[in-house]
Amino acid sequence: MIRAESLEKYLHVAPHLTPRNPELTSPVLRHPDVQPKNIFISQDYRVTGLIDWQHAVVLPMLLDAGIPRSFQNYKDAEPRCFTSPTSTN
């Protein structure tokens, strides 16, 4: 019975978890490591390449900002993503 109640509560809240503006839910390509050493420039200053794509993802626009620096742990094995907690039971 408790699970059914939780599901009902979730279904009541779920429509309000994402924005109604379709522009904010449209997919975008995010390269999380754009910095000078990853951008190749030609002699005439045109961008000719972009490297270091291993953490690139396609996400809805509303998630494109990534994890705020204040929450980022660069020493963590998975520094650019949130990991679901595991149960200790």
PDB file of N, CA, C and O in Angstrom:
ATOM      1  N   MET A   1       0.817  -1.189   0.000  1.00  0.00           N
ATOM      2  CA  MET A   1       0.000   0.000   0.000  1.00  0.00           C
ATOM      3  C   MET A   1       0.867   1.263   0.000  1.00  0.00           C
ATOM      4  O   MET A   1       0.535   2.246  -0.662  1.00  0.00           O
ATOM      5  N   ILE A   2       1.986   1.233   0.749  1.00  0.00           N
ATOM      6  CA  ILE A   2       2.861   2.404   0.819  1.00  0.00           C
ATOM      7  C   ILE A   2       3.452   2.702  -0.550  1.00  0.00           C
ATOM      8  O   ILE A   2       3.556   3.869  -0.928  1.00  0.00           O
ATOM      9  N   ARG A   3       3.843   1.673  -1.305  1.00  0.00           N
ATOM     10  CA  ARG A   3       4.414   1.888  -2.632  1.00  0.00           C
ATOM     11  C   ARG A   3       3.399   2.522  -3.565  1.00  0.00           C
ATOM     12  O   ARG A   3       3.755   3.411  -4.339  1.00  0.00           O
ATOM     13  N   ALA A   4       2.166   2.098  -3.517  1.00  0.00           N
ATOM     14  CA  ALA A   4       1.123   2.675  -4.368  1.00  0.00           C
ATOM     15  C   ALA A   4       0.908   4.141  -4.021  1.00  0.00           C
ATOM     16  O   ALA A   4       0.711   4.964  -4.915  1.00  0.00           O
ATOM     17  N   GLU A   5       0.944   4.476  -2.744  1.00  0.00           N
ATOM     18  CA  GLU A   5       0.778   5.865  -2.325  1.00  0.00           C
ATOM     19  C   GLU A   5       1.950   6.711  -2.821  1.00  0.00           C
ATOM     20  O   GLU A   5       1.755   7.836  -3.281  1.00  0.00           O
ATOM     21  N   SER A   6       3.159   6.175  -2.730  1.00  0.00           N
ATOM     22  CA  SER A   6       4.341   6.892  -3.213  1.00  0.00           C
ATOM     23  C   SER A   6       4.256   7.119  -4.715  1.00  0.00           C
ATOM     24  O   SER A   6       4.601   8.196  -5.202  1.00  0.00           O
ATOM     25  N   LEU A   7       3.803   6.123  -5.442  1.00  0.00           N
ATOM     26  CA  LEU A   7       3.651   6.259  -6.886  1.00  0.00           C
ATOM     27  C   LEU A   7       2.609   7.315  -7.217  1.00  0.00           C
ATOM     28  O   LEU A   7       2.813   8.125  -8.121  1.00  0.00           O
ATOM     29  N   GLU A   8       1.517   7.316  -6.510  1.00  0.00           N
ATOM     30  CA  GLU A   8       0.478   8.323  -6.741  1.00  0.00           C
ATOM     31  C   GLU A   8       1.016   9.727  -6.474  1.00  0.00           C
ATOM     32  O   GLU A   8       0.725  10.654  -7.230  1.00  0.00           O
ATOM     33  N   LYS A   9       1.790   9.888  -5.415  1.00  0.00           N
ATOM     34  CA  LYS A   9       2.379  11.193  -5.105  1.00  0.00           C
ATOM     35  C   LYS A   9       3.353  11.612  -6.202  1.00  0.00           C
ATOM     36  O   LYS A   9       3.373  12.770  -6.619  1.00  0.00           O
ATOM     37  N   TYR A  10       4.166  10.651  -6.666  1.00  0.00           N
ATOM     38  CA  TYR A  10       5.104  10.953  -7.740  1.00  0.00           C
ATOM     39  C   TYR A  10       4.363  11.372  -9.006  1.00  0.00           C
ATOM     40  O   TYR A  10       4.740  12.354  -9.645  1.00  0.00           O
ATOM     41  N   LEU A  11       3.326  10.647  -9.370  1.00  0.00           N
ATOM     42  CA  LEU A  11       2.560  10.978 -10.573  1.00  0.00           C
ATOM     43  C   LEU A  11       1.913  12.350 -10.466  1.00  0.00           C
ATOM     44  O   LEU A  11       1.697  13.020 -11.476  1.00  0.00           O
ATOM     45  N   HIS A  12       1.609  12.761  -9.266  1.00  0.00           N
ATOM     46  CA  HIS A  12       1.034  14.095  -9.054  1.00  0.00           C
ATOM     47  C   HIS A  12       2.097  15.184  -9.261  1.00  0.00           C
ATOM     48  O   HIS A  12       1.796  16.251  -9.795  1.00  0.00           O
ATOM     49  N   VAL A  13       3.325  14.916  -8.841  1.00  0.00           N
ATOM     50  CA  VAL A  13       4.409  15.899  -8.909  1.00  0.00           C
ATOM     51  C   VAL A  13       5.143  15.867 -10.258  1.00  0.00           C
ATOM     52  O   VAL A  13       5.620  16.907 -10.714  1.00  0.00           O
ATOM     53  N   ALA A  14       5.242  14.719 -10.892  1.00  0.00           N
ATOM     54  CA  ALA A  14       6.059  14.522 -12.099  1.00  0.00           C
ATOM     55  C   ALA A  14       5.842  15.558 -13.200  1.00  0.00           C
ATOM     56  O   ALA A  14       6.829  16.029 -13.766  1.00  0.00           O
ATOM     57  N   PRO A  15       4.614  15.939 -13.535  1.00  0.00           N
ATOM     58  CA  PRO A  15       4.442  16.927 -14.604  1.00  0.00           C
ATOM     59  C   PRO A  15       5.094  18.278 -14.305  1.00  0.00           C
ATOM     60  O   PRO A  15       5.334  19.062 -15.223  1.00  0.00           O
ATOM     61  N   HIS A  16       5.380  18.554 -13.048  1.00  0.00           N
ATOM     62  CA  HIS A  16       5.963  19.840 -12.669  1.00  0.00           C
ATOM     63  C   HIS A  16       7.486  19.786 -12.571  1.00  0.00           C
ATOM     64  O   HIS A  16       8.112  20.798 -12.255  1.00  0.00           O
ATOM     65  N   LEU A  17       8.088  18.644 -12.831  1.00  0.00           N
ATOM     66  CA  LEU A  17       9.533  18.487 -12.706  1.00  0.00           C
ATOM     67  C   LEU A  17      10.297  18.964 -13.928  1.00  0.00           C
ATOM     68  O   LEU A  17      11.487  19.261 -13.825  1.00  0.00           O
ATOM     69  N   THR A  18       9.662  19.043 -15.053  1.00  0.00           N
ATOM     70  CA  THR A  18      10.322  19.513 -16.266  1.00  0.00           C
ATOM     71  C   THR A  18       9.622  20.767 -16.774  1.00  0.00           C
ATOM     72  O   THR A  18       8.416  20.920 -16.583  1.00  0.00           O
ATOM     73  N   PRO A  19      10.353  21.655 -17.411  1.00  0.00           N
ATOM     74  CA  PRO A  19       9.753  22.895 -17.891  1.00  0.00           C
ATOM     75  C   PRO A  19       8.777  22.649 -19.040  1.00  0.00           C
ATOM     76  O   PRO A  19       8.880  21.653 -19.755  1.00  0.00           O
ATOM     77  N   ARG A  20       7.855  23.546 -19.200  1.00  0.00           N
ATOM     78  CA  ARG A  20       6.886  23.448 -20.298  1.00  0.00           C
ATOM     79  C   ARG A  20       7.420  24.055 -21.591  1.00  0.00           C
ATOM     80  O   ARG A  20       6.885  23.799 -22.670  1.00  0.00           O
ATOM     81  N   ASN A  21       8.466  24.852 -21.482  1.00  0.00           N
ATOM     82  CA  ASN A  21       9.069  25.474 -22.649  1.00  0.00           C
ATOM     83  C   ASN A  21       9.824  24.403 -23.441  1.00  0.00           C
ATOM     84  O   ASN A  21      10.812  23.865 -22.942  1.00  0.00           O
ATOM     85  N   PRO A  22       9.379  24.078 -24.675  1.00  0.00           N
ATOM     86  CA  PRO A  22      10.038  23.011 -25.441  1.00  0.00           C
ATOM     87  C   PRO A  22      11.499  23.321 -25.770  1.00  0.00           C
ATOM     88  O   PRO A  22      12.281  22.400 -26.008  1.00  0.00           O
ATOM     89  N   GLU A  23      11.873  24.580 -25.787  1.00  0.00           N
ATOM     90  CA  GLU A  23      13.260  24.929 -26.065  1.00  0.00           C
ATOM     91  C   GLU A  23      14.189  24.390 -24.960  1.00  0.00           C
ATOM     92  O   GLU A  23      15.326  24.008 -25.238  1.00  0.00           O
ATOM     93  N   LEU A  24      13.709  24.361 -23.729  1.00  0.00           N
ATOM     94  CA  LEU A  24      14.531  23.882 -22.618  1.00  0.00           C
ATOM     95  C   LEU A  24      14.639  22.360 -22.558  1.00  0.00           C
ATOM     96  O   LEU A  24      15.507  21.829 -21.864  1.00  0.00           O
ATOM     97  N   THR A  25      13.779  21.663 -23.268  1.00  0.00           N
ATOM     98  CA  THR A  25      13.850  20.200 -23.280  1.00  0.00           C
ATOM     99  C   THR A  25      14.390  19.659 -24.604  1.00  0.00           C
ATOM    100  O   THR A  25      14.474  18.444 -24.786  1.00  0.00           O
ATOM    101  N   SER A  26      14.756  20.545 -25.525  1.00  0.00           N
ATOM    102  CA  SER A  26      15.320  20.083 -26.793  1.00  0.00           C
ATOM    103  C   SER A  26      16.744  19.566 -26.565  1.00  0.00           C
ATOM    104  O   SER A  26      17.452  20.084 -25.701  1.00  0.00           O
ATOM    105  N   PRO A  27      17.173  18.556 -27.325  1.00  0.00           N
ATOM    106  CA  PRO A  27      18.499  17.973 -27.108  1.00  0.00           C
ATOM    107  C   PRO A  27      19.631  18.880 -27.593  1.00  0.00           C
ATOM    108  O   PRO A  27      19.515  19.537 -28.627  1.00  0.00           O
ATOM    109  N   VAL A  28      20.718  18.905 -26.837  1.00  0.00           N
ATOM    110  CA  VAL A  28      21.922  19.649 -27.207  1.00  0.00           C
ATOM    111  C   VAL A  28      23.140  18.757 -26.976  1.00  0.00           C
ATOM    112  O   VAL A  28      23.113  17.856 -26.138  1.00  0.00           O
ATOM    113  N   LEU A  29      24.195  19.016 -27.720  1.00  0.00           N
ATOM    114  CA  LEU A  29      25.454  18.298 -27.553  1.00  0.00           C
ATOM    115  C   LEU A  29      26.324  19.098 -26.585  1.00  0.00           C
ATOM    116  O   LEU A  29      26.571  20.283 -26.805  1.00  0.00           O
ATOM    117  N   ARG A  30      26.781  18.459 -25.529  1.00  0.00           N
ATOM    118  CA  ARG A  30      27.608  19.138 -24.523  1.00  0.00           C
ATOM    119  C   ARG A  30      28.992  18.519 -24.495  1.00  0.00           C
ATOM    120  O   ARG A  30      29.148  17.323 -24.249  1.00  0.00           O
ATOM    121  N   HIS A  31      29.990  19.342 -24.748  1.00  0.00           N
ATOM    122  CA  HIS A  31      31.396  18.951 -24.621  1.00  0.00           C
ATOM    123  C   HIS A  31      31.889  19.601 -23.334  1.00  0.00           C
ATOM    124  O   HIS A  31      32.096  20.815 -23.308  1.00  0.00           O
ATOM    125  N   PRO A  32      32.086  18.826 -22.261  1.00  0.00           N
ATOM    126  CA  PRO A  32      32.374  19.424 -20.956  1.00  0.00           C
ATOM    127  C   PRO A  32      33.813  19.890 -20.746  1.00  0.00           C
ATOM    128  O   PRO A  32      34.141  20.388 -19.669  1.00  0.00           O
ATOM    129  N   ASP A  33      34.672  19.741 -21.745  1.00  0.00           N
ATOM    130  CA  ASP A  33      36.079  20.088 -21.544  1.00  0.00           C
ATOM    131  C   ASP A  33      36.597  20.988 -22.661  1.00  0.00           C
ATOM    132  O   ASP A  33      37.678  20.751 -23.201  1.00  0.00           O
ATOM    133  N   VAL A  34      35.827  22.023 -23.010  1.00  0.00           N
ATOM    134  CA  VAL A  34      36.277  22.956 -24.040  1.00  0.00           C
ATOM    135  C   VAL A  34      37.256  23.928 -23.386  1.00  0.00           C
ATOM    136  O   VAL A  34      36.886  24.731 -22.530  1.00  0.00           O
ATOM    137  N   GLN A  35      38.492  23.833 -23.807  1.00  0.00           N
ATOM    138  CA  GLN A  35      39.552  24.714 -23.332  1.00  0.00           C
ATOM    139  C   GLN A  35      40.595  24.806 -24.438  1.00  0.00           C
ATOM    140  O   GLN A  35      40.616  23.956 -25.328  1.00  0.00           O
ATOM    141  N   PRO A  36      41.450  25.802 -24.405  1.00  0.00           N
ATOM    142  CA  PRO A  36      42.386  26.015 -25.512  1.00  0.00           C
ATOM    143  C   PRO A  36      43.175  24.785 -25.945  1.00  0.00           C
ATOM    144  O   PRO A  36      43.386  24.593 -27.143  1.00  0.00           O
ATOM    145  N   LYS A  37      43.618  23.950 -25.012  1.00  0.00           N
ATOM    146  CA  LYS A  37      44.438  22.795 -25.418  1.00  0.00           C
ATOM    147  C   LYS A  37      43.643  21.748 -26.195  1.00  0.00           C
ATOM    148  O   LYS A  37      44.243  20.867 -26.811  1.00  0.00           O
ATOM    149  N   ASN A  38      42.316  21.817 -26.185  1.00  0.00           N
ATOM    150  CA  ASN A  38      41.483  20.855 -26.914  1.00  0.00           C
ATOM    151  C   ASN A  38      40.923  21.410 -28.223  1.00  0.00           C
ATOM    152  O   ASN A  38      40.144  20.739 -28.900  1.00  0.00           O
ATOM    153  N   ILE A  39      41.315  22.621 -28.576  1.00  0.00           N
ATOM    154  CA  ILE A  39      40.835  23.247 -29.810  1.00  0.00           C
ATOM    155  C   ILE A  39      42.019  23.443 -30.753  1.00  0.00           C
ATOM    156  O   ILE A  39      43.005  24.083 -30.390  1.00  0.00           O
ATOM    157  N   PHE A  40      41.921  22.893 -31.957  1.00  0.00           N
ATOM    158  CA  PHE A  40      42.965  23.076 -32.966  1.00  0.00           C
ATOM    159  C   PHE A  40      42.604  24.268 -33.842  1.00  0.00           C
ATOM    160  O   PHE A  40      41.478  24.385 -34.327  1.00  0.00           O
ATOM    161  N   ILE A  41      43.578  25.144 -34.033  1.00  0.00           N
ATOM    162  CA  ILE A  41      43.383  26.378 -34.800  1.00  0.00           C
ATOM    163  C   ILE A  41      44.377  26.387 -35.964  1.00  0.00           C
ATOM    164  O   ILE A  41      45.542  26.027 -35.799  1.00  0.00           O
ATOM    165  N   SER A  42      43.902  26.804 -37.146  1.00  0.00           N
ATOM    166  CA  SER A  42      44.775  26.892 -38.327  1.00  0.00           C
ATOM    167  C   SER A  42      45.597  28.186 -38.279  1.00  0.00           C
ATOM    168  O   SER A  42      45.394  29.033 -37.409  1.00  0.00           O
ATOM    169  N   GLN A  43      46.523  28.319 -39.225  1.00  0.00           N
ATOM    170  CA  GLN A  43      47.364  29.520 -39.304  1.00  0.00           C
ATOM    171  C   GLN A  43      46.536  30.793 -39.517  1.00  0.00           C
ATOM    172  O   GLN A  43      46.941  31.885 -39.117  1.00  0.00           O
ATOM    173  N   ASP A  44      45.369  30.631 -40.154  1.00  0.00           N
ATOM    174  CA  ASP A  44      44.504  31.806 -40.379  1.00  0.00           C
ATOM    175  C   ASP A  44      43.415  31.921 -39.297  1.00  0.00           C
ATOM    176  O   ASP A  44      42.385  32.559 -39.516  1.00  0.00           O
ATOM    177  N   TYR A  45      43.649  31.300 -38.134  1.00  0.00           N
ATOM    178  CA  TYR A  45      42.801  31.409 -36.932  1.00  0.00           C
ATOM    179  C   TYR A  45      41.393  30.837 -37.086  1.00  0.00           C
ATOM    180  O   TYR A  45      40.445  31.329 -36.473  1.00  0.00           O
ATOM    181  N   ARG A  46      41.264  29.803 -37.904  1.00  0.00           N
ATOM    182  CA  ARG A  46      39.982  29.114 -38.027  1.00  0.00           C
ATOM    183  C   ARG A  46      40.045  27.843 -37.193  1.00  0.00           C
ATOM    184  O   ARG A  46      41.079  27.177 -37.150  1.00  0.00           O
ATOM    185  N   VAL A  47      38.949  27.507 -36.534  1.00  0.00           N
ATOM    186  CA  VAL A  47      38.891  26.267 -35.764  1.00  0.00           C
ATOM    187  C   VAL A  47      38.886  25.107 -36.746  1.00  0.00           C
ATOM    188  O   VAL A  47      38.026  25.035 -37.624  1.00  0.00           O
ATOM    189  N   THR A  48      39.848  24.197 -36.601  1.00  0.00           N
ATOM    190  CA  THR A  48      39.944  23.055 -37.510  1.00  0.00           C
ATOM    191  C   THR A  48      39.629  21.731 -36.824  1.00  0.00           C
ATOM    192  O   THR A  48      39.417  20.720 -37.493  1.00  0.00           O
ATOM    193  N   GLY A  49      39.598  21.729 -35.495  1.00  0.00           N
ATOM    194  CA  GLY A  49      39.299  20.482 -34.791  1.00  0.00           C
ATOM    195  C   GLY A  49      39.026  20.705 -33.319  1.00  0.00           C
ATOM    196  O   GLY A  49      39.442  21.700 -32.727  1.00  0.00           O
ATOM    197  N   LEU A  50      38.316  19.753 -32.751  1.00  0.00           N
ATOM    198  CA  LEU A  50      38.005  19.764 -31.328  1.00  0.00           C
ATOM    199  C   LEU A  50      38.228  18.337 -30.827  1.00  0.00           C
ATOM    200  O   LEU A  50      37.644  17.396 -31.364  1.00  0.00           O
ATOM    201  N   ILE A  51      39.063  18.171 -29.807  1.00  0.00           N
ATOM    202  CA  ILE A  51      39.373  16.833 -29.303  1.00  0.00           C
ATOM    203  C   ILE A  51      38.879  16.654 -27.872  1.00  0.00           C
ATOM    204  O   ILE A  51      38.305  17.568 -27.280  1.00  0.00           O
ATOM    205  N   ASP A  52      39.107  15.478 -27.334  1.00  0.00           N
ATOM    206  CA  ASP A  52      38.770  15.125 -25.951  1.00  0.00           C
ATOM    207  C   ASP A  52      37.257  15.002 -25.768  1.00  0.00           C
ATOM    208  O   ASP A  52      36.660  15.669 -24.924  1.00  0.00           O
ATOM    209  N   TRP A  53      36.659  14.137 -26.577  1.00  0.00           N
ATOM    210  CA  TRP A  53      35.202  13.960 -26.601  1.00  0.00           C
ATOM    211  C   TRP A  53      34.694  12.876 -25.653  1.00  0.00           C
ATOM    212  O   TRP A  53      33.490  12.619 -25.638  1.00  0.00           O
ATOM    213  N   GLN A  54      35.554  12.225 -24.858  1.00  0.00           N
ATOM    214  CA  GLN A  54      35.100  11.058 -24.106  1.00  0.00           C
ATOM    215  C   GLN A  54      34.003  11.341 -23.083  1.00  0.00           C
ATOM    216  O   GLN A  54      33.286  10.417 -22.700  1.00  0.00           O
ATOM    217  N   HIS A  55      33.847  12.572 -22.631  1.00  0.00           N
ATOM    218  CA  HIS A  55      32.777  12.868 -21.674  1.00  0.00           C
ATOM    219  C   HIS A  55      31.628  13.657 -22.309  1.00  0.00           C
ATOM    220  O   HIS A  55      30.749  14.155 -21.606  1.00  0.00           O
ATOM    221  N   ALA A  56      31.639  13.767 -23.625  1.00  0.00           N
ATOM    222  CA  ALA A  56      30.564  14.491 -24.309  1.00  0.00           C
ATOM    223  C   ALA A  56      29.264  13.707 -24.216  1.00  0.00           C
ATOM    224  O   ALA A  56      29.265  12.476 -24.247  1.00  0.00           O
ATOM    225  N   VAL A  57      28.158  14.428 -24.102  1.00  0.00           N
ATOM    226  CA  VAL A  57      26.838  13.808 -23.977  1.00  0.00           C
ATOM    227  C   VAL A  57      25.800  14.644 -24.714  1.00  0.00           C
ATOM    228  O   VAL A  57      26.008  15.826 -24.988  1.00  0.00           O
ATOM    229  N   VAL A  58      24.687  14.010 -25.026  1.00  0.00           N
ATOM    230  CA  VAL A  58      23.519  14.713 -25.557  1.00  0.00           C
ATOM    231  C   VAL A  58      22.494  14.733 -24.433  1.00  0.00           C
ATOM    232  O   VAL A  58      22.104  13.688 -23.912  1.00  0.00           O
ATOM    233  N   LEU A  59      22.062  15.937 -24.064  1.00  0.00           N
ATOM    234  CA  LEU A  59      21.091  16.084 -22.975  1.00  0.00           C
ATOM    235  C   LEU A  59      20.063  17.147 -23.319  1.00  0.00           C
ATOM    236  O   LEU A  59      20.234  17.906 -24.273  1.00  0.00           O
ATOM    237  N   PRO A  60      18.991  17.196 -22.534  1.00  0.00           N
ATOM    238  CA  PRO A  60      18.053  18.305 -22.720  1.00  0.00           C
ATOM    239  C   PRO A  60      18.748  19.619 -22.348  1.00  0.00           C
ATOM    240  O   PRO A  60      19.618  19.642 -21.477  1.00  0.00           O
ATOM    241  N   MET A  61      18.365  20.693 -23.000  1.00  0.00           N
ATOM    242  CA  MET A  61      18.976  22.000 -22.761  1.00  0.00           C
ATOM    243  C   MET A  61      19.008  22.356 -21.265  1.00  0.00           C
ATOM    244  O   MET A  61      19.979  22.950 -20.794  1.00  0.00           O
ATOM    245  N   LEU A  62      17.967  22.001 -20.526  1.00  0.00           N
ATOM    246  CA  LEU A  62      17.907  22.388 -19.112  1.00  0.00           C
ATOM    247  C   LEU A  62      18.992  21.726 -18.276  1.00  0.00           C
ATOM    248  O   LEU A  62      19.279  22.203 -17.178  1.00  0.00           O
ATOM    249  N   LEU A  63      19.606  20.643 -18.752  1.00  0.00           N
ATOM    250  CA  LEU A  63      20.686  19.976 -18.015  1.00  0.00           C
ATOM    251  C   LEU A  63      22.070  20.308 -18.563  1.00  0.00           C
ATOM    252  O   LEU A  63      23.068  19.768 -18.085  1.00  0.00           O
ATOM    253  N   ASP A  64      22.143  21.180 -19.548  1.00  0.00           N
ATOM    254  CA  ASP A  64      23.391  21.463 -20.245  1.00  0.00           C
ATOM    255  C   ASP A  64      24.447  22.139 -19.371  1.00  0.00           C
ATOM    256  O   ASP A  64      25.637  22.050 -19.675  1.00  0.00           O
ATOM    257  N   ALA A  65      24.051  22.793 -18.323  1.00  0.00           N
ATOM    258  CA  ALA A  65      25.014  23.524 -17.504  1.00  0.00           C
ATOM    259  C   ALA A  65      25.962  22.603 -16.755  1.00  0.00           C
ATOM    260  O   ALA A  65      27.049  23.035 -16.370  1.00  0.00           O
ATOM    261  N   GLY A  66      25.588  21.352 -16.535  1.00  0.00           N
ATOM    262  CA  GLY A  66      26.453  20.424 -15.813  1.00  0.00           C
ATOM    263  C   GLY A  66      26.335  20.592 -14.314  1.00  0.00           C
ATOM    264  O   GLY A  66      25.418  21.245 -13.816  1.00  0.00           O
ATOM    265  N   ILE A  67      27.270  19.998 -13.606  1.00  0.00           N
ATOM    266  CA  ILE A  67      27.277  20.052 -12.152  1.00  0.00           C
ATOM    267  C   ILE A  67      27.934  21.362 -11.720  1.00  0.00           C
ATOM    268  O   ILE A  67      29.017  21.685 -12.207  1.00  0.00           O
ATOM    269  N   PRO A  68      27.315  22.120 -10.827  1.00  0.00           N
ATOM    270  CA  PRO A  68      27.944  23.360 -10.355  1.00  0.00           C
ATOM    271  C   PRO A  68      29.298  23.063  -9.712  1.00  0.00           C
ATOM    272  O   PRO A  68      29.459  22.041  -9.046  1.00  0.00           O
ATOM    273  N   ARG A  69      30.257  23.943  -9.908  1.00  0.00           N
ATOM    274  CA  ARG A  69      31.610  23.730  -9.375  1.00  0.00           C
ATOM    275  C   ARG A  69      31.605  23.486  -7.867  1.00  0.00           C
ATOM    276  O   ARG A  69      32.446  22.745  -7.358  1.00  0.00           O
ATOM    277  N   SER A  70      30.667  24.103  -7.151  1.00  0.00           N
ATOM    278  CA  SER A  70      30.632  23.919  -5.699  1.00  0.00           C
ATOM    279  C   SER A  70      30.252  22.497  -5.302  1.00  0.00           C
ATOM    280  O   SER A  70      30.505  22.084  -4.171  1.00  0.00           O
ATOM    281  N   PHE A  71      29.638  21.733  -6.233  1.00  0.00           N
ATOM    282  CA  PHE A  71      29.289  20.339  -5.963  1.00  0.00           C
ATOM    283  C   PHE A  71      30.267  19.361  -6.608  1.00  0.00           C
ATOM    284  O   PHE A  71      30.201  18.159  -6.351  1.00  0.00           O
ATOM    285  N   GLN A  72      31.163  19.861  -7.435  1.00  0.00           N
ATOM    286  CA  GLN A  72      32.085  19.019  -8.183  1.00  0.00           C
ATOM    287  C   GLN A  72      33.204  18.517  -7.280  1.00  0.00           C
ATOM    288  O   GLN A  72      33.779  19.287  -6.511  1.00  0.00           O
ATOM    289  N   ASN A  73      33.513  17.228  -7.374  1.00  0.00           N
ATOM    290  CA  ASN A  73      34.622  16.645  -6.633  1.00  0.00           C
ATOM    291  C   ASN A  73      35.592  16.095  -7.667  1.00  0.00           C
ATOM    292  O   ASN A  73      35.388  14.996  -8.184  1.00  0.00           O
ATOM    293  N   TYR A  74      36.636  16.840  -7.972  1.00  0.00           N
ATOM    294  CA  TYR A  74      37.543  16.455  -9.046  1.00  0.00           C
ATOM    295  C   TYR A  74      38.408  15.253  -8.700  1.00  0.00           C
ATOM    296  O   TYR A  74      39.015  14.668  -9.597  1.00  0.00           O
ATOM    297  N   LYS A  75      38.485  14.865  -7.431  1.00  0.00           N
ATOM    298  CA  LYS A  75      39.256  13.688  -7.045  1.00  0.00           C
ATOM    299  C   LYS A  75      38.434  12.418  -7.116  1.00  0.00           C
ATOM    300  O   LYS A  75      38.963  11.319  -6.950  1.00  0.00           O
ATOM    301  N   ASP A  76      37.147  12.563  -7.360  1.00  0.00           N
ATOM    302  CA  ASP A  76      36.236  11.422  -7.435  1.00  0.00           C
ATOM    303  C   ASP A  76      36.477  10.651  -8.736  1.00  0.00           C
ATOM    304  O   ASP A  76      36.869  11.238  -9.745  1.00  0.00           O
ATOM    305  N   ALA A  77      36.244   9.344  -8.708  1.00  0.00           N
ATOM    306  CA  ALA A  77      36.430   8.509  -9.908  1.00  0.00           C
ATOM    307  C   ALA A  77      35.453   8.898 -11.013  1.00  0.00           C
ATOM    308  O   ALA A  77      35.765   8.738 -12.193  1.00  0.00           O
ATOM    309  N   GLU A  78      34.288   9.402 -10.654  1.00  0.00           N
ATOM    310  CA  GLU A  78      33.293   9.835 -11.637  1.00  0.00           C
ATOM    311  C   GLU A  78      32.982  11.310 -11.401  1.00  0.00           C
ATOM    312  O   GLU A  78      31.908  11.631 -10.893  1.00  0.00           O
ATOM    313  N   PRO A  79      33.891  12.209 -11.756  1.00  0.00           N
ATOM    314  CA  PRO A  79      33.745  13.596 -11.371  1.00  0.00           C
ATOM    315  C   PRO A  79      32.669  14.381 -12.108  1.00  0.00           C
ATOM    316  O   PRO A  79      32.269  15.441 -11.626  1.00  0.00           O
ATOM    317  N   ARG A  80      32.189  13.921 -13.233  1.00  0.00           N
ATOM    318  CA  ARG A  80      31.271  14.746 -14.008  1.00  0.00           C
ATOM    319  C   ARG A  80      29.835  14.206 -14.028  1.00  0.00           C
ATOM    320  O   ARG A  80      29.034  14.621 -14.865  1.00  0.00           O
ATOM    321  N   CYS A  81      29.511  13.310 -13.138  1.00  0.00           N
ATOM    322  CA  CYS A  81      28.145  12.793 -13.133  1.00  0.00           C
ATOM    323  C   CYS A  81      27.703  12.480 -11.713  1.00  0.00           C
ATOM    324  O   CYS A  81      28.525  12.237 -10.830  1.00  0.00           O
ATOM    325  N   PHE A  82      26.424  12.489 -11.513  1.00  0.00           N
ATOM    326  CA  PHE A  82      25.879  12.080 -10.234  1.00  0.00           C
ATOM    327  C   PHE A  82      25.678  10.581 -10.273  1.00  0.00           C
ATOM    328  O   PHE A  82      25.268  10.046 -11.303  1.00  0.00           O
ATOM    329  N   THR A  83      25.951   9.900  -9.198  1.00  0.00           N
ATOM    330  CA  THR A  83      25.762   8.471  -9.102  1.00  0.00           C
ATOM    331  C   THR A  83      24.639   8.211  -8.100  1.00  0.00           C
ATOM    332  O   THR A  83      24.616   8.802  -7.021  1.00  0.00           O
ATOM    333  N   SER A  84      23.718   7.332  -8.457  1.00  0.00           N
ATOM    334  CA  SER A  84      22.623   7.012  -7.547  1.00  0.00           C
ATOM    335  C   SER A  84      23.170   6.355  -6.301  1.00  0.00           C
ATOM    336  O   SER A  84      24.075   5.524  -6.377  1.00  0.00           O
ATOM    337  N   PRO A  85      22.621   6.726  -5.139  1.00  0.00           N
ATOM    338  CA  PRO A  85      23.085   6.085  -3.907  1.00  0.00           C
ATOM    339  C   PRO A  85      22.704   4.620  -3.881  1.00  0.00           C
ATOM    340  O   PRO A  85      21.701   4.223  -4.474  1.00  0.00           O
ATOM    341  N   THR A  86      23.490   3.828  -3.207  1.00  0.00           N
ATOM    342  CA  THR A  86      23.182   2.400  -3.082  1.00  0.00           C
ATOM    343  C   THR A  86      22.653   2.134  -1.684  1.00  0.00           C
ATOM    344  O   THR A  86      22.999   2.836  -0.734  1.00  0.00           O
ATOM    345  N   SER A  87      21.828   1.137  -1.567  1.00  0.00           N
ATOM    346  CA  SER A  87      21.232   0.783  -0.292  1.00  0.00           C
ATOM    347  C   SER A  87      22.236   0.040   0.567  1.00  0.00           C
ATOM    348  O   SER A  87      23.004  -0.781   0.067  1.00  0.00           O
ATOM    349  N   THR A  88      22.228   0.328   1.864  1.00  0.00           N
ATOM    350  CA  THR A  88      23.116  -0.380   2.782  1.00  0.00           C
ATOM    351  C   THR A  88      22.388  -1.513   3.470  1.00  0.00           C
ATOM    352  O   THR A  88      22.969  -2.212   4.301  1.00  0.00           O
ATOM    353  N   ASN A  89      21.119  -1.705   3.134  1.00  0.00           N
ATOM    354  CA  ASN A  89      20.314  -2.789   3.746  1.00  0.00           C
ATOM    355  C   ASN A  89      20.543  -4.097   3.034  1.00  0.00           C
ATOM    356  O   ASN A  89      19.956  -5.113   3.406  1.00  0.00           O
TER     357      ASN A  89
END
